[in-house]
Amino acid sequence: MKKLRKVLLPVAIILIGAGAAFATNAVKSTDEPVDGYYFDNTSKKCITPKQCDNVEGNTCTWVDASGSIHNLCRRTSETMCTVRLAKLPD
C-alpha cells in the first residue's frame, strides 16, 4: 500500500501541473477582443471606453475629449486596472 502511494502521488502531482499549464496557456492565447480600462482619477474607478486585443503588442490607447492619452489595461478590480493591452489590428 505504501509503495502504491509513493508512485501514485508524484504521478498525480505531475498530471495536475500539466493540466494547469495547458489551461493557463489556453486562457492567454484567446484572440477575442476584451474591454480596455483606464483609471479615472475623478471617479476613482476603472472606466472602459473601447475594446482592445488580448495579446501583448502595441499598447492600446484612448484619447479623451480634452486630448489626454490613456493607456488601456485589463481591469483587476473596480479600482485597479494594471495589465496593459494591445491595440486591435486595423
Backbone bond lengths (Angstrom), bond angles and torsions (degrees), N, CA, C in turn:
res aa  C-N    CA-C-N  psi(-1)  N-CA   C-N-CA  omega(-1)  CA-C   N-CA-C  phi
1 M - - - 1.439 - - 1.532 111.28 -
2 K 1.366 116.34 -43.00 1.464 119.67 178.67 1.517 110.87 -64.61
3 K 1.316 115.70 -38.32 1.459 119.47 -179.84 1.530 110.73 -64.06
4 L 1.313 117.05 -40.67 1.461 122.22 178.42 1.527 110.57 -63.15
5 R 1.332 117.40 -41.37 1.455 121.93 179.02 1.535 110.72 -66.19
6 K 1.315 117.52 -38.01 1.464 121.13 178.89 1.528 111.52 -65.38
7 V 1.297 118.18 -29.06 1.463 121.95 -179.82 1.535 110.46 -86.95
8 L 1.324 117.81 -44.94 1.459 121.14 -174.92 1.526 113.53 -70.58
9 L 1.306 118.58 -36.09 1.465 120.73 -178.12 1.533 112.21 -62.26
10 P 1.341 119.88 -50.32 1.468 118.35 177.28 1.532 113.42 -63.14
11 V 1.318 117.41 -36.77 1.462 120.62 179.01 1.536 109.89 -64.56
12 A 1.326 117.04 -42.79 1.465 120.82 178.83 1.524 110.69 -63.52
13 I 1.319 118.12 -41.66 1.462 121.66 179.61 1.526 110.80 -63.67
14 I 1.315 117.28 -42.23 1.469 121.30 179.06 1.532 110.43 -64.39
15 L 1.319 117.48 -43.31 1.465 120.73 179.67 1.532 111.58 -65.26
16 I 1.308 117.86 -40.58 1.466 121.05 177.88 1.525 109.95 -64.41
17 G 1.322 117.50 -43.14 1.466 121.34 178.69 1.520 112.05 -62.81
18 A 1.320 117.17 -42.65 1.465 120.66 179.62 1.523 110.24 -66.15
19 G 1.320 117.45 -41.09 1.459 120.55 177.99 1.516 112.17 -63.11
20 A 1.323 116.62 -40.68 1.469 120.90 178.39 1.526 110.84 -65.20
21 A 1.315 117.19 -39.24 1.468 120.88 179.44 1.530 110.88 -64.08
22 F 1.316 117.53 -43.26 1.464 120.45 178.71 1.520 110.98 -66.42
23 A 1.321 117.94 -39.85 1.469 121.41 179.65 1.526 110.75 -64.66
24 T 1.318 117.33 -41.65 1.461 121.39 179.17 1.523 110.25 -64.67
25 N 1.315 117.57 -43.24 1.454 121.88 179.75 1.526 110.86 -63.73
26 A 1.315 118.04 -38.51 1.466 121.45 179.19 1.522 110.75 -64.55
27 V 1.318 117.90 -38.02 1.460 121.26 179.48 1.520 110.63 -68.77
28 K 1.321 118.69 -39.91 1.459 122.46 -178.23 1.525 112.81 -69.41
29 S 1.316 117.99 -29.52 1.455 119.97 -171.05 1.527 113.67 -92.88
30 T 1.316 118.45 11.91 1.457 119.44 179.44 1.525 110.89 -67.00
31 D 1.323 116.59 138.29 1.461 121.66 -177.57 1.520 112.37 -98.13
32 E 1.315 118.37 1.40 1.450 121.19 -177.40 1.528 110.76 -74.66
33 P 1.331 117.52 140.96 1.466 120.36 176.63 1.529 110.93 -63.70
34 V 1.319 115.98 149.79 1.462 122.46 177.83 1.523 108.98 -126.53
35 D 1.312 116.49 159.28 1.461 120.51 176.93 1.521 110.12 -67.95
36 G 1.327 116.12 132.73 1.458 122.05 175.24 1.518 109.17 -97.51
37 Y 1.329 117.61 137.22 1.453 122.71 -176.57 1.524 110.54 -121.89
38 Y 1.318 115.84 152.87 1.463 121.76 167.93 1.524 107.31 -133.54
39 F 1.333 116.61 153.23 1.461 120.82 -179.24 1.517 109.51 -84.31
40 D 1.320 116.02 120.22 1.456 122.36 178.90 1.524 109.07 -91.94
41 N 1.337 117.11 114.72 1.457 121.21 -177.20 1.526 112.94 -66.24
42 T 1.328 117.92 -27.14 1.461 120.92 -179.25 1.528 111.39 -70.01
43 S 1.345 115.84 -50.97 1.467 119.68 -177.92 1.528 112.83 -89.31
44 K 1.337 117.13 -10.52 1.481 122.82 -177.84 1.525 111.62 59.32
45 K 1.349 116.02 36.97 1.461 121.82 179.06 1.516 110.01 -137.88
46 C 1.327 115.64 163.48 1.458 121.58 174.17 1.527 108.62 -83.85
47 I 1.319 116.27 127.34 1.462 123.28 -178.17 1.531 108.41 -112.52
48 T 1.340 116.88 141.70 1.457 120.84 179.34 1.522 111.55 -112.92
49 P 1.347 117.87 108.83 1.454 120.02 178.71 1.532 114.39 -92.46
50 K 1.353 118.47 -23.00 1.467 119.75 -178.26 1.515 110.63 -163.59
51 Q 1.342 116.36 174.22 1.455 121.48 179.79 1.523 110.87 -95.04
52 C 1.335 114.84 152.16 1.461 122.47 -179.64 1.521 108.87 -131.53
53 D 1.327 115.62 172.77 1.452 122.55 177.27 1.524 108.34 -82.10
54 N 1.316 116.63 148.21 1.463 121.88 -177.12 1.525 112.01 -95.05
55 V 1.337 118.21 30.12 1.458 122.33 177.88 1.520 108.85 -129.73
56 E 1.329 115.63 162.13 1.458 119.59 177.37 1.520 109.68 -73.61
57 G 1.308 115.94 149.48 1.457 120.42 -179.76 1.510 109.34 163.84
58 N 1.344 115.84 -148.87 1.457 120.11 176.68 1.517 109.24 -61.66
59 T 1.325 116.85 132.42 1.455 121.27 -175.36 1.524 111.78 -63.45
60 C 1.316 115.86 133.77 1.459 122.77 176.78 1.527 108.03 -76.05
61 T 1.318 117.65 126.71 1.462 121.64 -178.21 1.515 110.66 -127.18
62 W 1.323 115.02 163.97 1.448 122.29 176.96 1.520 107.93 -143.45
63 V 1.328 117.12 135.98 1.458 122.36 179.41 1.525 107.99 -105.08
64 D 1.352 116.74 121.43 1.468 119.42 -179.34 1.535 111.11 -81.61
65 A 1.321 116.72 -178.60 1.468 122.15 -175.30 1.526 112.72 -62.47
66 S 1.340 117.71 -28.17 1.463 120.22 -179.62 1.528 112.49 -85.21
67 G 1.337 117.16 -3.59 1.465 121.08 179.27 1.522 114.10 94.32
68 S 1.334 117.86 2.63 1.475 121.08 177.87 1.525 109.82 -74.83
69 I 1.332 115.51 136.82 1.464 121.36 179.03 1.522 108.88 -96.44
70 H 1.325 116.67 129.98 1.459 122.76 179.68 1.522 109.22 -116.74
71 N 1.346 117.88 129.87 1.459 122.18 170.58 1.515 107.17 -78.00
72 L 1.326 117.50 129.14 1.454 121.01 -177.40 1.522 110.45 -93.62
73 C 1.332 114.79 142.83 1.460 122.20 -174.36 1.525 110.21 -132.64
74 R 1.320 115.19 170.95 1.459 122.06 172.95 1.523 107.40 -82.27
75 R 1.323 117.29 137.59 1.467 121.60 -179.51 1.521 109.81 -81.37
76 T 1.341 116.50 127.69 1.457 121.14 177.22 1.522 111.56 -101.62
77 S 1.316 118.03 -22.79 1.461 124.04 172.45 1.523 106.97 -158.59
78 E 1.317 117.48 -179.72 1.466 120.09 -177.84 1.524 111.86 -63.31
79 T 1.328 116.78 -28.21 1.467 120.23 -177.37 1.523 113.05 -115.45
80 M 1.330 118.15 12.49 1.466 121.35 178.42 1.519 110.48 -136.39
81 C 1.337 115.78 125.84 1.462 121.63 173.43 1.523 105.51 -135.46
82 T 1.340 116.70 107.24 1.458 119.67 -166.88 1.519 116.33 -120.68
83 V 1.322 119.91 -34.14 1.459 121.99 -173.38 1.518 109.53 -86.29
84 R 1.329 117.40 113.40 1.478 121.28 -176.88 1.520 110.76 -66.54
85 L 1.326 114.33 141.91 1.464 121.97 179.79 1.519 110.32 -108.11
86 A 1.320 115.84 161.79 1.463 121.38 179.19 1.520 109.67 -95.18
87 K 1.348 115.11 155.64 1.463 118.67 178.22 1.510 109.69 -75.84
88 L 1.331 115.65 150.18 1.461 121.20 177.97 1.524 109.46 -69.31
89 P 1.336 117.76 143.36 1.469 119.47 176.86 1.525 110.19 -64.59
90 D 1.320 116.11 145.88 1.465 120.07 -179.34 1.505 112.07 -74.19
